[in-house]
Every structure is written in C-alpha cells, then in structure tokens.
Amino acid sequence: MKAISYTDEAMDALYKHRGEAKRIMAKIDAYAKTGTGNIKRWGNVTRLRIGGFRAVFEESDTEIIVTAIGPRGSVCE
C-alpha cells in the first residue's frame, strides 16, 4: 500500500465537503491499496473519479500526494 498525504488545499476541500469526506478518503485509500479505480493520467498527475467529485494527485512508487479535491467541473477535468 502506498502512503497517502494531503496538501493544505486538499484538506480544506475535505473540510468544505465534510459530508462526503469519508467516502472520498475511502476511495483514495482503496486506490492506494489496489491501484484500481476510475482514473485518468496526465503525465505525473492522476485524476480519480469519486461520483460527482474528483481527486487530483501526484503518484510515485511509494506515495500518493493529493493536491486537489472538489466537485466535477471545479477541479481540472
């Protein structure tokens, strides 16, 4: 399993959408464990689809750094 860290911007977004935060974090955790999910990659940036939300992160062999989380359309598509 890869280690997961969140930027301050991502943590602020989780707080703003705290009703969905558990589900968002669970999907990111599941991706870190299995490497599967509804994703799109752009170079070293990956977008994970979580229902109407998107999580954008950078990924290495050992770590996932979540940089942005938000509703579809407000985070890069």
N, CA, C and O of each residue as an XYZ file, in Angstrom:
308
protein
N       0.846     -1.190      0.000
C       0.000      0.000      0.000
C       0.880      1.237      0.000
O       1.889      1.299      0.702
N       0.487      2.210     -0.788
C       1.219      3.470     -0.866
C       0.786      4.396      0.261
O      -0.371      4.385      0.683
N       1.725      5.193      0.740
C       1.410      6.199      1.757
C       0.624      7.328      1.099
O       0.887      7.689     -0.048
N      -0.345      7.884      1.832
C      -1.185      8.957      1.307
C      -0.947     10.211      2.138
O      -0.975     10.169      3.368
N      -0.712     11.332      1.449
C      -0.628     12.615      2.148
C      -1.490     13.626      1.394
O      -1.706     13.505      0.188
N      -1.971     14.611      2.122
C      -2.873     15.617      1.566
C      -2.236     16.998      1.707
O      -1.669     17.320      2.751
N      -2.333     17.814      0.652
C      -1.874     19.196      0.752
C      -2.886     19.982      1.578
O      -3.996     19.512      1.822
N      -2.500     21.173      2.003
C      -3.421     22.019      2.759
C      -4.678     22.324      1.952
O      -5.779     22.354      2.503
N      -4.518     22.549      0.653
C      -5.669     22.824     -0.222
C      -6.631     21.638     -0.243
O      -7.847     21.822     -0.195
N      -6.092     20.430     -0.314
C      -6.935     19.234     -0.331
C      -7.646     19.052      1.010
O      -8.816     18.672      1.039
N      -6.955     19.319      2.112
C      -7.580     19.209      3.434
C      -8.700     20.235      3.599
O      -9.743     19.932      4.178
N      -8.483     21.451      3.090
C      -9.525     22.479      3.137
C     -10.755     22.025      2.347
O     -11.889     22.245      2.773
N     -10.525     21.393      1.196
C     -11.634     20.905      0.375
C     -12.388     19.790      1.095
O     -13.616     19.735      1.026
N     -11.674     18.904      1.782
C     -12.341     17.849      2.543
C     -13.193     18.444      3.656
O     -14.296     17.967      3.921
N     -12.686     19.478      4.303
C     -13.458     20.122      5.355
C     -14.704     20.795      4.770
O     -15.788     20.732      5.350
N     -14.530     21.434      3.625
C     -15.650     22.119      2.972
C     -16.742     21.117      2.568
O     -17.933     21.418      2.656
N     -16.333     19.948      2.134
C     -17.275     18.906      1.695
C     -17.271     17.760      2.705
O     -17.209     16.591      2.324
N     -17.336     18.097      3.993
C     -17.191     17.089      5.046
C     -18.285     16.035      5.030
O     -18.097     14.956      5.591
N     -19.419     16.312      4.408
C     -20.457     15.292      4.280
C     -20.038     14.147      3.372
O     -20.537     13.030      3.508
N     -19.131     14.416      2.452
C     -18.640     13.407      1.511
C     -17.208     12.978      1.820
O     -16.669     12.107      1.138
N     -16.592     13.568      2.821
C     -15.165     13.359      3.088
C     -14.812     11.896      3.347
O     -13.797     11.411      2.847
N     -15.628     11.192      4.118
C     -15.329      9.787      4.406
C     -15.325      8.951      3.139
O     -14.452      8.105      2.943
N     -16.301      9.192      2.286
C     -16.396      8.427      1.033
C     -15.217      8.749      0.121
O     -14.649      7.849     -0.499
N     -14.844     10.033      0.035
C     -13.718     10.448     -0.801
C     -12.423      9.809     -0.301
O     -11.653      9.251     -1.082
N     -12.196      9.898      0.999
C     -10.967      9.339      1.566
C     -10.936      7.813      1.437
O      -9.867      7.232      1.246
N     -12.084      7.169      1.540
C     -12.145      5.710      1.385
C     -11.776      5.299     -0.038
O     -11.072      4.308     -0.231
N     -12.238      6.041     -1.025
C     -11.914      5.724     -2.421
C     -10.427      5.945     -2.705
O      -9.806      5.158     -3.419
N      -9.856      7.018     -2.145
C      -8.424      7.268     -2.320
C      -7.626      6.149     -1.654
O      -6.637      5.669     -2.209
N      -8.060      5.736     -0.459
C      -7.399      4.646      0.250
C      -7.492      3.342     -0.542
O      -6.513      2.601     -0.634
N      -8.649      3.062     -1.106
C      -8.821      1.851     -1.914
C      -7.911      1.887     -3.137
O      -7.336      0.865     -3.512
N      -7.776      3.058     -3.762
C      -6.874      3.177     -4.909
C      -5.428      2.934     -4.477
O      -4.671      2.278     -5.194
N      -5.040      3.454     -3.317
C      -3.676      3.261     -2.820
C      -3.383      1.781     -2.559
O      -2.257      1.324     -2.759
N      -4.394      1.039     -2.115
C      -4.210     -0.384     -1.824
C      -4.182     -1.236     -3.075
O      -3.344     -2.129     -3.202
N      -5.103     -0.966     -4.014
C      -5.277     -1.857     -5.161
C      -4.733     -1.304     -6.477
O      -4.395     -2.074     -7.376
N      -4.645      0.017     -6.599
C      -4.200      0.613     -7.854
C      -5.287      0.653     -8.909
O      -5.014      0.927    -10.078
N      -6.534      0.378     -8.500
C      -7.628      0.391     -9.459
C      -8.651      1.457     -9.075
O      -8.785      1.822     -7.907
N      -9.351      1.936    -10.063
C     -10.381      2.947     -9.877
C     -10.617      3.646    -11.198
O      -9.940      3.368    -12.188
N     -11.569      4.547    -11.214
C     -11.879      5.305    -12.422
C     -10.896      6.463    -12.501
O     -11.146      7.532    -11.942
N      -9.770      6.255    -13.197
C      -8.706      7.254    -13.227
C      -8.387      7.694    -14.644
O      -8.671      6.993    -15.615
N      -7.792      8.865    -14.734
C      -7.182      9.364    -15.961
C      -5.830      9.919    -15.563
O      -5.690     10.545    -14.513
N      -4.839      9.688    -16.404
C      -3.487     10.164    -16.104
C      -3.066     11.226    -17.114
O      -3.336     11.116    -18.310
N      -2.398     12.256    -16.600
C      -1.781     13.305    -17.415
C      -0.350     13.455    -16.936
O      -0.083     14.229    -16.017
N       0.573     12.728    -17.545
C       1.970     12.775    -17.105
C       2.090     12.231    -15.697
O       1.764     11.070    -15.447
N       2.559     13.069    -14.763
C       2.709     12.603    -13.378
C       1.504     12.948    -12.512
O       1.528     12.713    -11.304
N       0.444     13.506    -13.116
C      -0.778     13.862    -12.376
C      -1.878     12.863    -12.729
O      -2.055     12.497    -13.891
N      -2.611     12.432    -11.709
C      -3.691     11.461    -11.894
C      -4.976     12.032    -11.327
O      -4.963     12.683    -10.283
N      -6.100     11.789    -12.020
C      -7.415     12.225    -11.557
C      -8.239     10.984    -11.246
O      -8.372     10.091    -12.084
N      -8.793     10.931    -10.030
C      -9.640      9.821     -9.603
C     -11.074     10.312     -9.510
O     -11.354     11.301     -8.833
N     -11.982      9.625    -10.190
C     -13.400      9.981    -10.162
C     -14.057      9.302     -8.977
O     -13.928      8.093     -8.787
N     -14.774     10.107     -8.168
C     -15.485      9.603     -6.995
C     -16.904     10.164     -7.069
O     -17.208     11.174     -6.433
N     -17.767      9.516     -7.840
C     -19.117     10.037     -8.049
C     -19.047     11.396     -8.716
O     -18.465     11.531     -9.792
N     -19.636     12.407     -8.087
C     -19.609     13.766     -8.623
C     -18.377     14.548     -8.214
O     -18.262     15.730     -8.538
N     -17.456     13.912     -7.510
C     -16.235     14.572     -7.054
C     -15.029     14.035     -7.802
O     -15.067     12.942     -8.369
N     -13.958     14.820     -7.796
C     -12.693     14.415     -8.394
C     -11.578     14.670     -7.388
O     -11.591     15.672     -6.673
N     -10.623     13.765     -7.340
C      -9.413     13.943     -6.542
C      -8.240     13.936     -7.506
O      -8.091     13.010     -8.302
N      -7.412     14.962     -7.436
C      -6.243     15.075     -8.291
C      -5.021     14.846     -7.414
O      -4.894     15.442     -6.344
N      -4.122     13.976     -7.873
C      -2.953     13.677     -7.070
C      -1.753     13.343     -7.923
O      -1.872     13.008     -9.102
N      -0.576     13.443     -7.291
C       0.675     13.016     -7.889
C       1.048     11.703     -7.232
O       0.817     11.501     -6.040
N       1.625     10.818     -8.021
C       1.866      9.468     -7.540
C       3.296      9.040     -7.834
O       3.806      9.259     -8.932
N       3.934      8.432     -6.853
C       5.248      7.819     -7.052
C       5.118      6.333     -6.715
O       4.011      5.843     -6.490
N       6.218      5.631     -6.681
C       6.179      4.202     -6.373
C       5.736      3.923     -4.943
O       5.198      2.853     -4.659
N       5.957      4.885     -4.031
C       5.668      4.644     -2.623
C       4.670      5.605     -2.006
O       4.244      5.397     -0.870
N       4.279      6.670     -2.734
C       3.466      7.711     -2.110
C       2.454      8.311     -3.085
O       2.690      8.392     -4.290
N       1.320      8.726     -2.522
C       0.304      9.486     -3.246
C       0.149     10.809     -2.523
O      -0.100     10.840     -1.317
N       0.298     11.913     -3.265
C       0.126     13.245     -2.695
C      -1.114     13.864     -3.334
O      -1.090     14.247     -4.504
N      -2.197     13.961     -2.561
C      -3.457     14.512     -3.054
C      -3.330     16.033     -3.047
O      -3.095     16.639     -2.002
N      -3.488     16.644     -4.224
C      -3.300     18.089     -4.351
C      -4.601     18.862     -4.439
O      -4.647     20.029     -4.049
N      -5.666     18.239     -4.946
C      -6.935     18.953     -5.094
C      -8.102     17.969     -5.020
O      -8.017     16.838     -5.499
N      -9.184     18.428     -4.411
C     -10.419     17.648     -4.328
C     -11.574     18.616     -4.527
O     -11.573     19.708     -3.958
N     -12.556     18.229     -5.328
C     -13.699     19.098     -5.494
C     -14.754     18.494     -6.402
O     -14.553     17.431     -6.990
N     -15.886     19.186     -6.509
C     -16.942     18.724     -7.395
C     -16.484     18.733     -8.851
O     -15.618     19.516     -9.242
N     -17.074     17.864     -9.629
C     -16.773     17.792    -11.053
C     -16.935     19.167    -11.664
O     -17.930     19.842    -11.400
N     -15.994     19.595    -12.465
C     -16.064     20.895    -13.110
C     -15.268     21.962    -12.398
O     -14.779     22.893    -13.038
N     -15.122     21.852    -11.080
C     -14.320     22.846    -10.373
C     -12.869     22.390    -10.217
O     -11.992     23.186     -9.883
N     -12.626     21.100    -10.463
C     -11.281     20.554    -10.442
C     -10.974     20.174    -11.875
O     -11.878     19.781    -12.613
N      -9.716     20.281    -12.290
C      -9.371     20.040    -13.705
C      -9.944     18.722    -14.193
O      -9.797     17.689    -13.541
N     -10.585     18.765    -15.323
C     -11.216     17.598    -15.933
C     -10.283     16.960    -16.915
O     -10.633     15.957    -17.537
